[in-house]
Amino acid sequence: MDTLPTMMFSSEQEEKYYLDCMGYFFIFMAVCTFFTLLFENVPYGRYASGKYGFPINVKFAWFVQELPAFMVPLYLVLWTPSAKTSQLPNALLIAMYFCHYVQRSLVYPFLIRGGKPTPVVSFVLAIVFCIVNGYMQIRYLSHYAEYPEGWVTHPCFIIGCALWLVGWLVNLHSDHILRNLRKPGETGYKIPRGGLFEYVSGANFLGEITEWAGFALAGHSVHSTSFSIFTLVVLASRAVAHHRWYLNKFEDYPESRKALIPFVF
């Protein structure tokens, strides 16, 4: 049975070439995004603006925009089988990816309490990113990634996996703190307390940045690296913006708290 990737490309060499191009294009887009975010915040959440189109319910937006990051890779793994998915480094990296996006697409949206609607432009761009990145990461890992024998015992893989796990747990815990800032019936913003929020304003962002940095170190490819760089650019900018917002919003905001890196920045 023909699958979508085999219909799109004339050979595996051609598909691998385009996957590599996508990785380098993501790095280019990360650079462009970095300079854009010097002048404009990513327009969702507290920075949502009517100039970016009509608003969409936040739970619906998160579910629909993140779902392709789970469904596209699931299709690739189940309907385009490859022997590489049974190789331990590939299988572990694919599992890391799915652990994040099962939670992000099937759990996180339904735990959101309140939240401002998402502008349609941000919604559409997120969908495109999740489709393209999901395809790039999992197609490469399931069909083209080749690791040397014993890669799972290499320091890069071990440290990368440890960073991924720490980042994933920090991200989950920080999201839990943010969801429970307000008691039922309360409105408005509050200062996050507990966990890494005692040290940085963007604890949830730090967790996700650490997570994908570990994934990139363990994956050792332009594809995982480009994802990590793009994540760093977007979430670091958001952490800085949140930190400034908190300082302006709350007179009693902890002076020792940094934006993203404890005790440093």
C-alpha positions as CSV (number, residue, x, y, z in Angstrom):
1,M,0.0,0.0,0.0
2,D,1.3,3.4,-1.0
3,T,1.7,5.9,1.8
4,L,1.8,9.6,1.7
5,P,5.6,10.0,2.0
6,T,6.2,7.5,-0.8
7,M,3.8,9.4,-3.1
8,M,5.4,12.7,-2.3
9,F,9.0,11.8,-3.0
10,S,10.6,9.8,-5.9
11,S,13.2,8.2,-3.6
12,E,14.4,7.9,0.0
13,Q,17.4,10.0,-1.0
14,E,15.1,12.8,-2.1
15,E,13.1,12.6,1.1
16,K,16.2,12.6,3.2
17,Y,17.5,15.7,1.3
18,Y,14.2,17.6,2.0
19,L,14.2,16.6,5.6
20,D,17.7,18.0,6.0
21,C,16.6,21.2,4.2
22,M,13.6,21.5,6.6
23,G,16.0,21.3,9.5
24,Y,18.2,24.1,8.2
25,F,15.1,26.1,7.3
26,F,13.9,25.9,10.9
27,I,17.2,27.3,12.1
28,F,16.9,30.2,9.6
29,M,13.3,30.8,10.8
30,A,14.5,30.7,14.4
31,V,17.0,33.6,13.6
32,C,14.2,35.5,11.8
33,T,11.9,34.9,14.8
34,F,14.5,36.1,17.2
35,F,14.7,39.5,15.6
36,T,10.9,39.7,15.2
37,L,10.4,39.0,18.9
38,L,12.7,41.9,19.9
39,F,9.8,44.1,18.8
40,E,6.7,42.0,19.3
41,N,5.5,39.4,21.8
42,V,4.1,36.1,20.5
43,P,0.4,37.1,20.3
44,Y,-1.4,34.6,22.5
45,G,-2.3,34.4,26.2
46,R,-1.8,37.7,28.0
47,Y,-0.3,39.2,24.8
48,A,-3.3,38.3,22.6
49,S,-4.3,41.1,20.3
50,G,-7.3,41.7,18.0
51,K,-5.0,42.8,15.1
52,Y,-4.0,39.1,14.7
53,G,-7.6,38.0,13.8
54,F,-10.7,36.8,15.5
55,P,-10.4,35.0,18.9
56,I,-10.7,31.2,19.3
57,N,-11.6,29.5,22.6
58,V,-8.3,28.7,24.3
59,K,-9.1,25.1,25.1
60,F,-10.3,24.4,21.6
61,A,-7.3,26.2,20.1
62,W,-4.7,24.3,22.2
63,F,-6.3,20.9,21.4
64,V,-6.6,21.5,17.7
65,Q,-3.3,23.2,17.1
66,E,-1.3,20.6,19.1
67,L,-3.1,17.5,17.8
68,P,-1.2,17.3,14.5
69,A,2.1,17.1,16.5
70,F,0.7,13.8,17.8
71,M,-1.4,12.5,14.9
72,V,1.1,13.0,12.1
73,P,3.9,11.1,13.9
74,L,1.4,8.4,14.9
75,Y,0.5,7.9,11.3
76,L,4.2,7.8,10.3
77,V,5.0,5.1,13.0
78,L,1.9,2.9,12.4
79,W,1.4,3.1,8.7
80,T,4.9,3.6,7.4
81,P,6.8,0.8,9.2
82,S,10.6,0.8,9.2
83,A,13.1,-1.5,10.9
84,K,14.8,1.6,12.4
85,T,11.9,2.1,14.9
86,S,13.0,-1.2,16.6
87,Q,16.5,0.1,17.1
88,L,16.9,1.2,20.7
89,P,18.2,4.8,20.2
90,N,15.5,5.6,17.6
91,A,12.8,4.0,19.7
92,L,13.8,5.9,22.9
93,L,13.9,9.2,21.1
94,I,10.5,8.6,19.4
95,A,9.1,7.7,22.9
96,M,10.5,11.0,24.3
97,Y,8.7,12.9,21.6
98,F,5.4,11.1,22.1
99,C,5.6,11.5,25.9
100,H,5.6,15.2,25.5
101,Y,2.9,15.5,22.8
102,V,0.5,13.0,24.3
103,Q,0.4,15.2,27.4
104,R,0.5,18.4,25.4
105,S,-2.2,17.5,22.9
106,L,-4.5,15.1,24.7
107,V,-4.2,16.2,28.4
108,Y,-3.0,19.8,28.8
109,P,-5.8,21.5,26.8
110,F,-8.5,20.0,29.0
111,L,-6.7,21.1,32.2
112,I,-6.6,24.8,31.2
113,R,-8.6,27.0,33.6
114,G,-9.7,30.3,32.2
115,G,-7.2,31.7,29.7
116,K,-7.6,34.3,27.0
117,P,-8.8,33.3,23.6
118,T,-6.1,32.7,20.9
119,P,-6.0,34.9,17.8
120,V,-6.6,33.0,14.6
121,V,-3.2,33.9,13.2
122,S,-1.4,32.3,16.1
123,F,-3.7,29.3,15.9
124,V,-3.0,28.7,12.2
125,L,0.8,29.2,12.6
126,A,0.9,26.7,15.5
127,I,-1.0,24.1,13.4
128,V,1.5,24.5,10.5
129,F,4.5,24.3,12.9
130,C,3.1,21.1,14.6
131,I,2.5,19.4,11.2
132,V,5.9,20.2,9.7
133,N,7.9,19.6,12.9
134,G,6.1,16.4,13.8
135,Y,6.7,15.0,10.3
136,M,10.4,16.1,10.3
137,Q,11.2,14.7,13.7
138,I,9.5,11.3,13.5
139,R,10.1,10.6,9.8
140,Y,13.8,11.2,10.3
141,L,14.0,9.0,13.5
142,S,11.8,6.2,12.1
143,H,13.4,5.9,8.7
144,Y,16.8,7.7,8.4
145,A,18.5,8.2,11.7
146,E,21.5,5.9,12.1
147,Y,23.4,5.8,15.3
148,P,26.7,4.1,16.0
149,E,26.7,0.8,18.0
150,G,26.5,1.5,21.7
151,W,25.1,5.0,21.2
152,V,22.7,4.5,24.2
153,T,25.7,4.3,26.5
154,H,27.4,7.4,25.0
155,P,27.6,10.4,27.3
156,C,25.7,12.6,24.8
157,F,22.8,10.2,24.8
158,I,22.8,9.6,28.6
159,I,23.1,13.3,29.5
160,G,20.5,14.2,26.8
161,C,18.0,11.7,28.1
162,A,18.5,13.0,31.7
163,L,18.1,16.6,30.6
164,W,14.9,15.6,28.7
165,L,13.4,13.9,31.8
166,V,14.3,16.7,34.1
167,G,12.9,19.3,31.7
168,W,9.7,17.3,31.1
169,L,9.1,17.0,34.9
170,V,9.8,20.7,35.5
171,N,7.4,21.6,32.7
172,L,4.6,19.4,34.1
173,H,5.1,20.7,37.7
174,S,5.3,24.3,36.6
175,D,2.1,24.0,34.6
176,H,0.4,22.4,37.6
177,I,1.5,25.4,39.8
178,L,0.1,27.9,37.2
179,R,-3.2,26.1,36.9
180,N,-3.7,26.2,40.7
181,L,-2.8,29.9,41.3
182,R,-6.5,30.9,41.5
183,K,-9.1,29.3,43.7
184,P,-12.5,28.4,42.2
185,G,-14.3,31.7,41.4
186,E,-11.2,33.9,41.6
187,T,-10.1,36.0,38.7
188,G,-7.0,38.0,37.8
189,Y,-3.3,37.2,37.9
190,K,-1.2,36.1,40.8
191,I,2.5,35.7,41.5
192,P,3.5,32.0,40.9
193,R,5.0,30.4,44.0
194,G,6.8,27.1,44.5
195,G,9.2,24.9,42.5
196,L,11.5,26.7,40.1
197,F,9.1,29.7,40.2
198,E,11.0,30.7,43.4
199,Y,14.0,31.3,41.1
200,V,12.7,32.3,37.7
201,S,9.5,33.8,36.2
202,G,9.5,31.4,33.3
203,A,9.9,28.0,35.1
204,N,7.5,26.3,32.7
205,F,9.5,27.7,29.7
206,L,12.8,26.7,31.3
207,G,11.5,23.1,31.7
208,E,10.5,22.9,28.0
209,I,13.7,24.5,26.8
210,T,15.7,22.0,28.8
211,E,13.5,19.1,27.6
212,W,14.2,19.8,23.9
213,A,17.8,20.6,24.5
214,G,18.2,17.2,25.9
215,F,16.3,15.7,23.0
216,A,18.7,17.5,20.6
217,L,21.8,16.3,22.5
218,A,20.6,12.7,22.5
219,G,19.3,12.9,18.9
220,H,22.4,14.4,17.5
221,S,20.9,15.7,14.2
222,V,20.1,19.0,12.5
223,H,16.4,18.1,12.9
224,S,16.4,17.8,16.7
225,T,18.8,20.7,17.0
226,S,16.7,23.0,14.9
227,F,13.6,22.2,17.0
228,S,15.6,22.9,20.2
229,I,16.9,26.3,18.8
230,F,13.4,27.3,17.7
231,T,12.0,26.4,21.1
232,L,14.7,28.4,22.9
233,V,14.1,31.5,20.8
234,V,10.3,31.6,21.3
235,L,10.2,30.5,24.9
236,A,13.1,32.6,26.1
237,S,11.5,35.7,24.6
238,R,8.3,34.8,26.3
239,A,10.0,34.3,29.7
240,V,11.6,37.7,29.4
241,A,8.3,39.3,28.5
242,H,6.5,37.6,31.4
243,H,9.3,38.7,33.8
244,R,8.9,42.3,32.8
245,W,5.1,42.0,33.0
246,Y,5.3,40.6,36.5
247,L,7.6,43.4,37.6
248,N,5.3,46.0,36.3
249,K,2.2,44.3,37.6
250,F,3.2,43.5,41.2
251,E,5.0,45.9,43.5
252,D,5.9,43.0,45.8
253,Y,7.3,40.8,43.0
254,P,10.5,39.0,44.4
255,E,13.5,41.1,43.4
256,S,15.9,38.1,43.4
257,R,13.8,36.2,40.8
258,K,15.3,36.1,37.3
259,A,13.5,35.7,34.0
260,L,14.8,32.3,32.8
261,I,18.1,31.1,34.3
262,P,18.3,31.0,38.1
263,F,20.7,33.5,39.6
264,V,21.9,34.6,36.1
265,F,19.2,36.0,33.7
